[in-house]
Amino acid sequence: MTIRPKRRGLSAVEVIIAVIVVGIVMLYAMLAIPRSRETARKTGCQKNLMQIGMALSLYTQGNGPLPPVRYGEDSPLAEMLNELKQPDFLGLRDRKVAPRLAGKAPTAGPVRGFACPSDPGANDGSHPAPISYRAATGDTFDGLHGAFEPGQRIRMSEIEQGKGIGFVAAFSERLVGSDRPEPLADYSLVPGPIGTDACPAANPAARKSDAGSSWLLSNWTNTLYHHAIRPNVEPSCVADDGKSAGMGATSAHAEGVHVLTLDGAAKIYRPSVDATIWRGLANTRMPDR
């Protein structure tokens, strides 16, 4: 007869260890889910910018210069939608071949691919035509020297022959305002012109939450930004005459902001980026030797 050894139950210490291990696994899973969701949102945001880059490439093939920027008139995004006759840019597949079946360009309302998935204000339905992406005007508070300098039109070929389109910013992110106070999205109106000084501390009573509320028009409130200040800097402001602003790039991504360069590449820049490098990214001129 074979005598089987009695099975020994788990000791109290082993039970405690098992409970701790299970708890750690569950905690890790709970922490990993939000991270994976944000990774997906960040990827979607990057894709939106790259599709804008594809539209920009198609636009310049037929028109030569980059879309114009005139205060109060069509924004660069609206200009590209009108020229390409597309309802959005997500259906574009080739940087060199325009779509065969042109649709109808929208004249109002939200546009697919214009809202960053990580941008709360762009996705809460509080604005009629939200926009998370803005055109780079330059490296000064009044938007000089950049690809979309107001009142100027520059050809992609000119930049390529000079500084190179891979070294010049085209668009970047800017958080959309909402009813929730958000320093990186909101701004205040101040007497202009705005010079080299930072914007004054925000007065809660004067807070404006309509930043990025419409992709339609060229203005500092909605569709323009500059590199005179580093990314994710607050507070922001717009001059009361609308001609200058303290309006930089901002985002909800922990790593920083996506910047689309004229060659169609989208790269993240951290808030700690060197100020000289950041300003140079929005300047189409060759650096002084």
Residue pairs with C-beta under 8 A, 6 or more apart in sequence:
10 18
38 118
38 253
38 254
40 117
41 116
41 117
41 118
42 118
42 253
42 255
44 116
44 117
45 116
45 117
45 118
45 119
45 132
45 173
45 251
45 253
45 258
46 258
46 266
48 90
48 113
48 114
48 115
48 116
48 132
48 133
49 133
49 171
49 173
49 258
49 260
49 266
50 260
50 264
50 265
50 266
51 89
51 90
51 92
51 113
52 77
52 80
52 89
52 113
52 133
52 170
52 171
52 260
53 95
53 170
53 171
53 260
53 261
53 262
53 263
53 264
53 265
53 266
54 89
54 92
54 94
54 95
54 264
55 80
55 81
55 84
55 86
55 89
55 92
56 66
56 67
56 80
56 170
56 262
56 264
57 95
57 96
57 264
58 84
58 92
58 95
58 96
58 98
59 66
59 67
59 79
59 80
59 83
59 84
60 66
60 155
60 156
61 96
61 98
62 83
62 98
63 83
64 155
64 157
65 153
65 154
65 155
66 76
66 147
66 148
66 153
66 154
66 155
66 156
67 76
67 79
67 80
67 83
67 135
67 148
68 76
68 79
68 153
69 75
69 76
69 135
69 137
69 148
69 149
69 150
69 151
69 152
69 218
69 224
70 150
70 151
70 218
71 150
71 218
71 219
71 242
71 243
72 217
72 218
72 219
72 242
73 217
73 218
74 82
74 216
74 217
74 218
75 135
75 215
75 216
75 217
75 218
75 222
75 223
76 135
76 148
76 218
76 223
77 111
77 114
77 131
77 133
77 135
77 215
77 223
78 105
78 215
78 216
78 217
80 89
81 87
81 88
81 89
81 105
81 106
81 111
82 105
84 92
84 98
84 99
84 102
84 105
85 102
85 103
85 104
85 105
86 92
86 99
86 102
86 103
86 105
87 103
87 104
87 105
87 106
87 111
87 112
88 106
88 111
88 112
88 113
88 114
89 113
90 112
90 113
91 99
92 99
93 99
95 264
107 216
108 128
108 129
108 216
109 128
109 129
110 128
110 129
110 130
111 129
111 215
114 122
114 129
114 130
114 131
114 132
114 133
114 215
115 122
115 123
115 130
115 131
115 132
115 176
116 122
116 132
116 133
116 173
116 251
116 252
117 123
118 251
118 252
118 253
119 130
119 132
119 173
119 175
119 176
119 251
119 252
120 175
120 176
120 178
120 180
120 182
120 252
121 127
121 130
121 175
121 176
121 177
121 178
121 180
121 182
121 185
121 209
121 212
122 130
122 131
122 132
122 175
122 176
122 212
123 130
124 178
126 178
126 179
127 176
127 177
127 210
127 212
127 213
127 214
128 213
128 214
129 213
129 214
129 215
129 216
130 176
130 212
130 213
130 214
130 215
131 176
131 212
131 213
131 214
131 215
131 222
131 223
132 173
132 174
132 175
132 176
132 212
133 171
133 172
133 173
133 174
133 260
134 171
134 172
134 173
134 174
134 212
134 222
134 223
134 224
134 225
134 249
135 147
135 148
135 170
135 171
135 218
135 223
135 224
135 225
136 146
136 147
136 148
136 168
136 169
136 170
136 171
136 172
136 225
136 226
136 227
136 259
136 282
137 143
137 144
137 146
137 148
137 149
137 150
137 224
137 225
137 226
137 282
138 144
138 145
138 146
138 148
138 149
138 226
138 227
138 228
138 282
138 283
139 145
139 146
139 226
139 227
139 228
139 279
139 280
139 282
139 283
140 226
140 228
141 193
141 194
141 195
141 196
141 226
141 228
141 244
141 245
141 246
142 193
142 194
142 243
142 244
143 149
143 150
143 224
143 226
143 244
143 245
145 282
145 283
145 284
145 285
146 168
146 169
146 226
146 227
146 282
146 283
146 284
147 154
147 159
147 168
147 169
147 170
147 262
147 282
147 284
148 170
148 224
150 218
150 224
154 284
156 165
156 262
158 284
159 165
159 168
159 262
159 284
162 284
162 285
162 286
163 283
163 284
163 285
163 286
163 287
165 261
165 262
165 263
166 261
166 262
166 263
166 265
167 261
167 280
167 281
168 261
168 262
168 281
168 282
168 283
168 284
169 227
169 259
169 260
169 261
169 262
169 281
169 282
170 260
170 261
170 262
171 259
171 260
172 225
172 231
172 249
172 257
172 258
172 259
172 260
173 249
173 250
173 251
173 253
173 257
173 258
174 185
174 211
174 212
174 225
174 247
174 248
174 249
174 250
174 251
175 182
175 184
175 185
175 211
175 212
175 250
175 251
175 252
176 185
176 211
176 212
176 213
177 185
177 186
177 187
177 208
177 209
177 210
177 211
177 212
177 213
178 185
178 209
179 209
181 204
181 207
181 209
182 209
183 202
183 234
183 235
184 232
184 234
184 250
184 251
184 252
185 209
185 211
185 212
185 250
186 202
186 207
186 208
186 209
186 211
186 235
186 236
187 199
187 202
187 207
187 208
187 211
187 221
187 235
187 236
187 237
187 238
187 245
187 246
187 247
188 199
188 200
188 202
188 203
188 206
188 207
188 208
188 235
188 236
188 237
188 238
189 206
189 208
189 237
189 238
189 239
189 240
190 199
190 200
190 237
190 238
190 239
190 240
191 239
191 240
192 239
192 240
192 241
192 242
192 243
192 244
193 239
193 241
193 243
193 244
194 237
194 239
194 244
194 245
194 246
195 244
196 228
198 229
198 235
198 246
199 235
199 236
199 237
199 246
200 235
200 237
201 235
202 234
202 235
208 221
208 238
210 221
211 221
211 222
211 236
212 221
212 222
213 221
213 222
214 222
214 223
215 222
215 223
216 222
217 223
218 224
219 242
220 238
220 239
220 242
220 244
220 245
220 247
221 238
224 245
224 247
225 247
225 248
225 249
226 245
226 247
226 248
226 282
227 248
227 249
227 278
227 279
227 281
227 282
227 283
228 246
228 248
228 279
229 246
229 248
230 248
230 271
230 272
230 273
230 275
230 278
231 248
231 249
231 250
231 251
231 256
231 257
231 269
231 270
231 271
231 273
231 278
232 248
232 249
232 250
232 251
232 256
232 257
232 271
233 248
233 250
233 271
234 250
235 246
236 245
236 246
236 247
236 248
236 250
237 245
237 246
237 247
238 245
238 246
238 247
239 245
249 257
249 259
249 269
250 257
251 257
251 258
253 268
255 268
255 270
256 268
256 269
256 270
256 271
256 273
257 268
257 269
258 266
258 267
258 268
259 266
259 267
259 268
259 269
259 281
260 266
261 267
261 281
269 278
269 281
280 287
